[in-house]
Every structure is written in C-alpha cells, then in structure tokens.
Amino acid sequence: MGNVPASGDEDDPDAETDGGVRAYTVRLELVDEPGELLSALAPIADNGGNLLSIHHERGNITPRGHIPVEVDMECPPDRFDGIVEALRDAGINVIQAGEEHYGEEISVVLIGHLVETDLSNTLSRIEDEADAIVQDLSLTSPEGTDGVASARARLAINSGRSTEALETIRAIGTDKELTVVEPLLAGDAA
C-alpha cells in the first residue's frame, strides 16, 4: 500500500517505531455491494498497514448474508489496534483481529455423516488437537442433514507441522467414521 509512515503523518519525525513490523490477520464481514472491499482497505492503508494478501470468496455467505473476507497485513505492533478501531469506525464489521501465528495452510475434505456426528465438535477437535485454525468451511449435503455430506476445510497451521496436523485429523476422522481426503504435501508427488 505504498510507503505510508506508521503514524500516517509524513511530517512526523517519530513515525517509525523501533519494534519493527508484525504480520496480522483480520477477518471482516462485508455487504456484497460495489466498493465495499475498497472501503475496508482504506483504513488499513490510512493507518500504516501494509497488505500481504486478501482472501475473498464471494460464493461463501456468513449467517447474516454477508461476504467473509480475510486480510493479512503487516504493521508496527503499536499501530494494529488503531487499524482495527479505524475499520470499526468506518462501519466495517470486524469478526476477528489478531496477530498471525500460523505460517501454513492446508485444505482437507471430510466425507460422511457430518451433521449426525456433530460437525461443530469435529471442527473444535481439529482446532484443539491439531493446533489449527479453521479459516474457511464449505459444506455440501445433497441428501439433507441426515445423509452423507462433504465439507472442505481450509486450515491454518504452524509452519512445519503439516504432517502432525494431518495425522491428528486422520485420527479424528477414524473416531467419527469420516473419510478424510488429504492434500499432497511437498515431496509426496514424487
């Protein structure tokens, strides 16, 4: 987002901090209207944030009928709370804001009686036991809640922990009689 001083004031000689920058993730909920994403990004730039990535899936809808958007950014630690406050002041619904602790993403597909085996419990176990964060979930249940369903889960995990996380997810799947479709990890395709 350019070379914006941490304070947003180009004439401030104390604008830079000695704390460096850190990566943060902010999860937003946006109305599906033209200009909403741009409106959400302006407070970040105006307050010294630097965009790293934006994950925007228009096909997914939150329970309130809005679009979930995940923004990865970096900024000096003393600027982050100001960015979150500026987003809220601009009328942007901030669902979650915090320092990014996870360095890798994996996606898995779970197949089986997901609703009957308590999908909420399954996701909680994945987060707790695999030390992962469920960033996105898409559920397909063509036979209704009583039938076989599939769910694609995008997970954030600590760098270098893919193998351990997948082992844990497989164990949870076995316990709940679910099929786990795993991604190919680096080196598996050879």
N, C-alpha and C positions, 0 to 999 in steps of 0.2 A: 504494500500500500504506500510505497514511497518512503521518503526519508523524513518521517514525522518525529519531532522531538518527543520525549516521553511525557512532557507536560502539555504538549500541544501548542506551546508558545515558542516560536522560533527565536525570540529575543531573550529568552530566559537562559542565563549562563549556567544555571544549576539544573538544567533539564535532564541531563544524563544522570543515571544512578550508578553507584558502584556495585550494585547487586546483579548486574547483567540482565539477561532475559531468560524467561522460562516458557515452556510450552503449556498451553491450557486448552481445554475443550469446553465449549459452551453449547448446550442443547437448547434450541429455540423451537417455538411453535408459531408458524406463520399462517396468515389467511392466504388462500390461493387467489391472489389478485396481482395484476401487473404492478411492479415496483416494490413489492413487499420485501424481497430479498435485498435489493439495493438499500432500502430504508434500514434494514437490520445491520448492514455492513458499515454504514456511515458512522455510527457511534464508536465502532471499533477503531476505525482509522482516525477519527477526530480526537481520540484519547490515547493515541500512541501504540495501538495494537498493529501487529503485522500478520496478515493472513497466511496460513500454511496450507489449509485445504478446506473445502466446503463439501459436505455430503448432503444432497438434496434429492429425495426420492418422491417425486410428485405422485406416484401411484400409491404410496402409503398415506393413510389418514389417521390422525390421532382420534381418541374417543370424542373430542369436541369438534371433529370435522376439519381440522387444520392440517397443515403440512409440517412434518418434523424435519428440522434442519440441524445438522451438526457442524459447528465451525471450530476448526483447530486454528489456534493463533499463538503468537508469542508476544510477550511484553515484559517490561520490568515488573517484578512482583508487587511493587508499591502502586502500580497503575491498574492492576487487574480489577480490584473492587470498584474503581471508578468507571471502568468499561462496563461492568455488569450493571451498575447503577444508571449509567447513561442509556444502556439498552432498555432498561425498565422505564426510565423517564420518557423515552421515545415511544412507549406503548408496545414494546416488543415483549412477548411472553417468554421469559427465560425459565425453562424447565429445570435445567441443571447447569451449574457452573463450578468448575474446579480445575485444579492442576492435573495435567495429563500424566498419569502414572504408567500407562500401558504403551508398549512400543510396537506391538504386532497385532495384526487382525487375522482371524481365521473365520471361515464360514462352514457350518455343518448343517446337514438336513436330518431331521428326526422324523421317522415314519412309524405310525402305529396308532393306537387308541390314545391320542394325546390329551384329549379333554377328560376322558374316563380315568386316566392315570394322573390327573391333576397337573396340567401344564404349568401353572404358577409354581407349584412345588418343584417341578423339574427344572425350571429356569432358576429358581432360588438355589437349588442344589448345585447347578452348574456354576453360578456366581460364587457360592461359598466354597465348594470343594475343589473346583478347578482354578480358583482365584482369577476369575474372568469377569468382565462386564458385558452384559447383553446389550449391544448398541442398537440392534435392529432385529425385528422379528416379523416374518411374513407367514401367515397360517392359511392353508388351503384344506377345506373339509367338504368335499363334494357330496358326501353322504350325510351331512349334518353332524351334530356333536356326538352322536352315538357311533359313528362309523370311523373307519381308518382315515387319518388326516396326516398331512405333512407340514412341517414347519422349517423354514430356513432361518437360522440364527446367525447373525454376524456378531462375533465376539472380539473384544479387545483383551489381549493377554500380555503379560510381562515378556519382554524380549528374551528369546532363547528358551521359552517354556512351552512351545507348541506340542512337543511330544508328550510331556507330562499332562498338559491340559487335555489332549485327545484321549489319553489313557483313562483319565478320570471321567470324561464324557462317555466313553465306551462302557465303563463300569455302571454309570447311572442308567444308560440305555439298557444294559443287560438286566439290571434290577427292576426296571419298569417295563421290560419286554418290548423295547423300542428298537428299531433298526436305525443305526447311525451311519449316514453317508458322509465320509470324510474328504477333505481336500487333499490333493497331492502336496506334500511338503517338499522343500528343496532336497534334491537327491533321490527322491522316490521314483522319478520318471525314468531313471537310467536303467 
